[in-house]
Amino acid sequence: MAELLMIEQRRGSDDAALWVREGERRLPGRDSNLRLVELGDGLMRHQGVRVEAADAGNDVLEATLRSLHEGIYLDALQGVRSGETVVIAEFAPPGLEPDIPVNAGLVAAAREAARTAITAAQRLAGGAHFAYAVCRPPGHHAGPDWLAGYCYLNSAAAAVQTLCEAGVRPVGILDLDLHYPNGTAALVEPMADVSLHSLHAAPVTNLPPGTFLPRAQGERALAFDGSPDPDAYLEQVAISVAELAAGAEALVVSLGYDTVAGDPHGSWAFGPEVFTEIGRQLASSGLPICVIQEGGYALDSLAACSHAFATGLLDPILAPFSAYGRKRRQQVAR
Ligand SMILES: [Zn+2]
């Protein structure tokens, strides 16, 4: 039976998100350790999930972060004293206003999230077929020297870097969060042997207006207006999985559950069953899969989403099929 290694983040305290600005509105922070509890509960309900602690060492964590982010940026984050909450305007994404504050607890949590992602990638490099970093805060909006949208350090890029250094390359990155991964795109652009595909909502708000996508060669950036039909979306996921898998030794999946109905930062209306089909498609690629948790803030749906994903990944034949999955199956059978 297939096995999924769930890598559990070391949890801190006083590290919940405070607020996030969307356009002109300042919204209450929705990212907290409660998300990790729900995500883990959903995964552990599946018998094929084994839990291991994030145990990548401090040296490798530091070296990986230094290889991705600017030293001046990392030093500034580390310099935030406990008890202090600051907005560091100079480290907003180029052309955008700062949208989140920083405090010592959030920086510590972001470091633990990166450690969790690095551990998942290390397990993959060590022979595991499926690993899932249950981590927070998300990371895909964090760039070389910027923070945004709850993200301070880029965990997916840290996983990619870990795989490449271990000789597992080329790597394909599939970002299925609701939002465009502006940080990941900037970080992996100079990396040889790494391609990024993102499926996300239009309009893309985390790039300066007028930015043309895709930005890099080999990048696929597919935006959907409004809440897409799940089958149409899954068809595009399948195209990306096939294209990425054709040129990769492993896939890193930035998985966001903010595409489900009721997400406080979302606008789409997917049900958790979409993630069963995504899991199934990833399993059918035959490649090792390293999942990095990005967004997803509807606390009462997260366990159903992570469980649905594990079901599709681990029981590709037994799990219930969506209309899209049934159609694919008939096509394959013909
Ligand atoms: Zn998101």
Residues whose N, C-alpha, C, O or C-beta is under 5 A from the ligand:
A	BS01	ZN	D177 L178 H179 G256 D258 G295
